[in-house]
Amino acid sequence: MKWLVFLILSSLATQVFAQAGKAKAATCVACHGEAGISVNPLWPNLAGQKKEYILKQMADFRDDRRRDPLMSPVSKTLSDQDIQDLAEYYSSLK
Amino acid sequence: MFTQGRSAIFTGLIAFSSAFSNLVAARPEYALRTGINRCTACHYSPAGGGPRNLEGKYYGSAGFKLSPFSAQQYAGAEVKFLYYSPEKRSEVRNGLAAMAGSVWAAIPLTENERTTTRLVGEQNIGGFTAAGPRHLYLQIADRDGLKKSWIPQHIQFGRMIPPFGLMTDEHRTYVRLQSASAWNQNVAIGLLLSGNPYDSLHYDIGAMNGGPLNDGSRLSAGQASQWAYLGNLRFQPARGGFLFGLSAVHYDAEVGVAKTSRAAQSAYAAFSLHRWTGGRVPATLLAEYAEAVNMNGTFTNTFVSDVTAYGPSVASTRSKGILGQLNYDLTAKVQLQYKFDSLILDSNFPADAYDRHGFGVKHYFGPNMWFQMRYERATSSRPGEEAGIGAGAIDAFWTVVNAAI
């Protein structure tokens, strides 16, 4: 029973994070597409990308471990929670 | 369409539409939303505006897919069409016309680990502005697009649009008119140094030679040119959702002309309601205040109705202009706009003012293609302009269609 409650709560939490991520993704859609599918070859698709990968890349951009003239400034505006929400959102898209 | 029989209309539109004729310019609302404080993220010039790099082309495509021909960063073209319909039907400036057209190329010359040297050229091919080079400069650019240093990261020499005030594709404003900074043929050829000592702080300083005379006429071959010195400082903290900037340009006195030198200053700001509300209010507020002295050759042209006495008299006075604009993104491709601008031609006579309210929409309908429609309600408190005689006091509807590759 405890496991069932845990699974339900986890699922709900994921959906809440994903919804929060959708609201925060308004800036991202200009390059990565409204559904996380980029129409241009310079920028990657994010829909269905592994959550851990998105988490690492965005944190790396923000903390200057990875540098890019577009992504570095954008990610500077994000908190840990923002990154978590965005990763949940894009990884939940198919 | 324009015909031979409507040459007077065409001539009028040429004079009137300088304020329309600029091509691609940076859009500070995007810079604010993304926190990017470097115009070179999308444009070749660190001053913003003009030819765009590949990232800029893709970003400007508004989510539409670029054609293989456009999807390169070495060449491009742009064209603008204008339909202008003043409420005063006897106004000679009306109709549909090709407003501006240009082709451009950005040619890399040398490249090493630290810098890229390139030649950037943009040629006007038609429209209201006479054919000729709009940009033609040699640029040395630091390849690290994120370097933080007081040492310039971009050095460019040649003909270019210098930074002054809010660099947007919104040209029909009094602050652009009074400071002659929309089409910027006032400062033509020179040296520009730009850099970011911090991510949040950007500077441009330059010295340029050439430009129109105080009476608005252009320099011709053999005439002495003026030197102009300009500076621009922009502060935009990554998490702030706002930017604030100061610009100034000062000209040497004209050779052989008994007038004081020309100058203009601008304080400008932009606020991202989108950022402040977590995306719930997808809007951006733009604001600018500009002063100019001896820069008002355009006023003697068609802006005021009295071009024989009042126009020339205000050409050497200090003018004050205000711009406020609210852009609301209804969708990713449709933007509602409200614009207010106000102008006092002579700061000694503040009652002689022009005010204009504009309501409109901008729609992106293809990759780097958009149209913009606006109705503008203009009023003037200057005696003689109540009937909407001068161009600055005429209610009007206009549409601009822009396409770029």
HADDOCK unambig.tbl for C-alpha pairs under 7 A between the chains (distance, minus, plus):
assign (segid A and resid 23 and name CA) (segid B and resid 279 and name CA) 6.59 0.50 0.50
assign (segid A and resid 24 and name CA) (segid B and resid 278 and name CA) 6.64 0.50 0.50
assign (segid A and resid 24 and name CA) (segid B and resid 279 and name CA) 6.81 0.50 0.50
assign (segid A and resid 26 and name CA) (segid B and resid 279 and name CA) 6.62 0.50 0.50
assign (segid A and resid 27 and name CA) (segid B and resid 33 and name CA) 6.71 0.50 0.50
assign (segid A and resid 27 and name CA) (segid B and resid 34 and name CA) 6.60 0.50 0.50
assign (segid A and resid 30 and name CA) (segid B and resid 59 and name CA) 6.77 0.50 0.50
assign (segid A and resid 30 and name CA) (segid B and resid 62 and name CA) 6.57 0.50 0.50
assign (segid A and resid 30 and name CA) (segid B and resid 63 and name CA) 6.35 0.50 0.50
assign (segid A and resid 31 and name CA) (segid B and resid 59 and name CA) 6.51 0.50 0.50
assign (segid A and resid 33 and name CA) (segid B and resid 63 and name CA) 6.47 0.50 0.50
assign (segid A and resid 39 and name CA) (segid B and resid 63 and name CA) 6.63 0.50 0.50
assign (segid A and resid 39 and name CA) (segid B and resid 64 and name CA) 6.91 0.50 0.50
assign (segid A and resid 39 and name CA) (segid B and resid 65 and name CA) 5.60 0.50 0.50
assign (segid A and resid 40 and name CA) (segid B and resid 58 and name CA) 6.99 0.50 0.50
assign (segid A and resid 40 and name CA) (segid B and resid 65 and name CA) 6.43 0.50 0.50
assign (segid A and resid 69 and name CA) (segid B and resid 41 and name CA) 6.02 0.50 0.50
assign (segid A and resid 69 and name CA) (segid B and resid 145 and name CA) 5.51 0.50 0.50
assign (segid A and resid 69 and name CA) (segid B and resid 146 and name CA) 6.00 0.50 0.50
assign (segid A and resid 70 and name CA) (segid B and resid 36 and name CA) 6.99 0.50 0.50
assign (segid A and resid 70 and name CA) (segid B and resid 41 and name CA) 6.31 0.50 0.50
assign (segid A and resid 73 and name CA) (segid B and resid 34 and name CA) 6.95 0.50 0.50
assign (segid A and resid 73 and name CA) (segid B and resid 35 and name CA) 5.52 0.50 0.50
assign (segid A and resid 73 and name CA) (segid B and resid 36 and name CA) 5.28 0.50 0.50
assign (segid A and resid 73 and name CA) (segid B and resid 238 and name CA) 6.77 0.50 0.50
assign (segid A and resid 74 and name CA) (segid B and resid 34 and name CA) 4.93 0.50 0.50
assign (segid A and resid 74 and name CA) (segid B and resid 35 and name CA) 5.52 0.50 0.50
assign (segid A and resid 74 and name CA) (segid B and resid 36 and name CA) 6.67 0.50 0.50
assign (segid A and resid 76 and name CA) (segid B and resid 238 and name CA) 6.33 0.50 0.50
assign (segid A and resid 77 and name CA) (segid B and resid 35 and name CA) 6.90 0.50 0.50
assign (segid A and resid 77 and name CA) (segid B and resid 238 and name CA) 5.82 0.50 0.50
assign (segid A and resid 77 and name CA) (segid B and resid 239 and name CA) 4.91 0.50 0.50
